Amino acid sequence: MDLRMMGLDPTIMDTLHELLDFPEESDKSSHHAPSRAYVRDAKAMSATPADVKDYPESYVFVIDMPGLKPDQIKVQVEDNMLVVSGERRREREKDQGVKYVRMERRLGKYLKKFMLPEDSNPEKISAVYQDGVLTVTVQKKPKPEPKKPKTVEVQVA
């Protein structure tokens, strides 16, 4: 289609294409598409159920991670963000002739990220893994004591 016939200058359309950064028609994959690692992490985060509890002295994060061994779980704090991850891989069968009739147990990556509240103390974290459930406890910082009002005596001159 000739854009000059419609009264549009083709250089304007070229400039708009550059500004909006449209991919070329011949390019099948867009560079705007998320990476495989991002998609994998997003799926892992949505498939990892968790509860967060606020107690007077701590925050407790309860994450379901069935089928993992404690050494397969990693708990980290990065820039005030609690990151819990692990991966469950398919067990290699000793008998090579085994075929799965049904496979329903979850395999793959477990991942959950939590932004820690301002009053949490990232230096005081504990984690316990029991019966497929990871419980991470983050202690709260002690509350500052309220300041008492200062009384000044007024002198008469």
C-alpha positions as CSV (number, residue, x, y, z in Angstrom):
1,M,0.0,0.0,0.0
2,D,1.4,3.4,-0.9
3,L,1.1,5.7,2.1
4,R,1.6,8.8,0.0
5,M,-1.8,8.2,-1.7
6,M,-3.3,8.4,1.8
7,G,-1.5,11.6,2.5
8,L,0.9,10.1,5.0
9,D,4.7,10.6,4.7
10,P,6.5,7.2,4.7
11,T,9.3,8.6,6.9
12,I,6.7,9.3,9.6
13,M,5.7,5.6,9.5
14,D,9.3,4.5,9.6
15,T,9.9,6.7,12.6
16,L,6.8,5.3,14.4
17,H,8.0,1.8,13.7
18,E,11.4,2.6,15.2
19,L,9.8,4.3,18.3
20,L,7.4,1.4,18.9
21,D,10.0,-1.1,18.0
22,F,7.8,-3.5,16.0
23,P,9.5,-6.7,15.1
24,E,10.0,-7.4,11.4
25,E,7.4,-9.6,9.7
26,S,10.1,-12.1,8.7
27,D,11.3,-12.4,12.3
28,K,9.3,-15.3,13.8
29,S,10.5,-14.9,17.4
30,S,10.1,-11.6,19.2
31,H,12.8,-10.2,21.4
32,H,10.0,-9.1,23.7
33,A,9.1,-12.6,24.6
34,P,10.1,-13.7,28.1
35,S,13.1,-16.0,28.5
36,R,12.7,-19.7,29.2
37,A,14.2,-19.2,32.7
38,Y,11.6,-16.4,33.4
39,V,8.7,-18.6,32.3
40,R,10.0,-21.6,34.3
41,D,10.4,-19.5,37.4
42,A,6.9,-17.9,36.9
43,K,5.3,-21.4,36.6
44,A,7.3,-22.6,39.7
45,M,6.1,-19.6,41.7
46,S,2.5,-20.1,40.8
47,A,2.6,-23.9,41.5
48,T,4.2,-23.6,44.9
49,P,1.5,-23.0,47.5
50,A,2.4,-21.0,50.6
51,D,0.9,-19.3,53.7
52,V,2.2,-16.3,55.5
53,K,1.4,-15.7,59.2
54,D,2.0,-12.6,61.2
55,Y,2.7,-13.3,64.9
56,P,3.5,-10.6,67.5
57,E,7.2,-11.5,67.5
58,S,7.7,-13.0,64.0
59,Y,6.5,-13.8,60.5
60,V,6.1,-17.4,59.6
61,F,6.1,-18.6,56.0
62,V,4.7,-22.1,55.4
63,I,5.5,-23.6,52.0
64,D,4.5,-26.9,50.6
65,M,7.5,-28.7,49.0
66,P,6.6,-32.4,48.9
67,G,9.1,-35.0,47.8
68,L,12.2,-33.0,48.5
69,K,15.1,-33.8,50.8
70,P,16.3,-31.1,53.2
71,D,19.6,-30.7,51.2
72,Q,17.6,-30.0,48.0
73,I,16.0,-26.9,49.6
74,K,17.6,-23.4,49.6
75,V,16.5,-20.5,51.8
76,Q,18.1,-17.1,51.0
77,V,17.6,-13.4,51.7
78,E,18.5,-11.2,48.8
79,D,17.9,-7.4,49.1
80,N,15.2,-7.8,51.8
81,M,13.5,-10.6,49.8
82,L,13.1,-14.1,51.1
83,V,13.7,-16.6,48.3
84,V,12.8,-20.3,48.9
85,S,13.7,-22.7,46.1
86,G,14.2,-26.4,45.4
87,E,14.0,-28.9,42.6
88,R,12.5,-32.4,42.4
89,R,13.8,-34.5,39.6
90,R,12.6,-37.7,38.2
91,E,14.1,-40.7,39.9
92,R,16.2,-42.8,37.6
93,E,14.9,-46.3,37.5
94,K,17.5,-49.1,37.9
95,D,15.4,-51.2,35.5
96,Q,15.6,-49.5,32.1
97,G,12.5,-51.4,30.9
98,V,10.1,-49.6,33.2
99,K,7.3,-47.5,31.6
100,Y,5.1,-45.2,33.5
101,V,1.4,-46.0,33.3
102,R,0.5,-42.8,35.2
103,M,2.6,-39.9,36.4
104,E,0.8,-37.5,38.7
105,R,3.4,-36.5,41.3
106,R,4.9,-33.1,40.7
107,L,8.4,-32.8,39.3
108,G,10.4,-29.7,38.6
109,K,11.3,-26.5,40.4
110,Y,9.7,-25.1,43.5
111,L,10.2,-21.4,44.0
112,K,8.6,-18.7,46.1
113,K,9.6,-15.1,46.8
114,F,8.4,-12.9,49.6
115,M,9.2,-9.3,50.1
116,L,10.1,-9.0,53.8
117,P,8.2,-6.4,55.8
118,E,10.2,-3.4,57.1
119,D,10.1,-4.6,60.7
120,S,11.5,-8.0,60.0
121,N,15.0,-8.9,61.0
122,P,16.7,-10.7,58.1
123,E,19.6,-11.7,60.4
124,K,17.3,-13.9,62.6
125,I,15.8,-16.6,60.3
126,S,15.2,-20.2,61.0
127,A,13.8,-23.0,58.7
128,V,12.4,-26.4,59.5
129,Y,11.4,-29.0,57.0
130,Q,9.0,-31.8,58.0
131,D,6.6,-34.0,56.2
132,G,7.0,-32.1,52.9
133,V,6.3,-28.7,54.5
134,L,8.9,-26.0,54.9
135,T,8.4,-23.5,57.8
136,V,10.5,-20.4,57.7
137,T,10.4,-18.1,60.7
138,V,11.7,-14.5,60.4
139,Q,11.9,-12.7,63.7
140,K,10.7,-9.1,63.9
141,K,12.9,-6.2,65.0
142,P,12.2,-5.0,68.6
143,K,9.8,-2.1,68.6
144,P,11.4,1.1,69.7
145,E,10.2,2.3,73.1
146,P,8.0,5.3,72.9
147,K,9.7,8.5,73.8
148,K,8.6,10.3,76.9
149,P,7.7,13.9,76.5
150,K,10.3,16.3,77.8
151,T,9.1,18.9,80.3
152,V,10.8,22.2,80.5
153,E,10.5,24.4,83.5
154,V,9.5,28.0,82.6
155,Q,11.4,30.7,84.6
156,V,10.0,34.0,85.5
157,A,12.3,36.9,84.8
